[in-house]
């Protein structure tokens, strides 16, 4: 009898966890997250765009750092978007 009660409690906890996980983040949080990601990407692209247009001298260290940041942010954004599906 005790095993049945434990199994039932475990099943109820798992069901509650699945139901909670299906709700997902609030739409406002999703919007704020996407805006933050795009803000970081935009700030990283600014200096690289200026270098590409000749408005700023080329700096390999800045270009490498900012391109790595953009790559990381895009990876995070894609992984997050895939997790919502």
Secondary structure, DSSP 8 states (H G I E B T S, - for coil): -HHHHHHHHHHHHHHHHHHHHHH-S-HHHHHHHHHHHHHHHHHHHHHHHHHHHTSS---HHHHHHHHHHHHHHHHHHHHHHHHH-
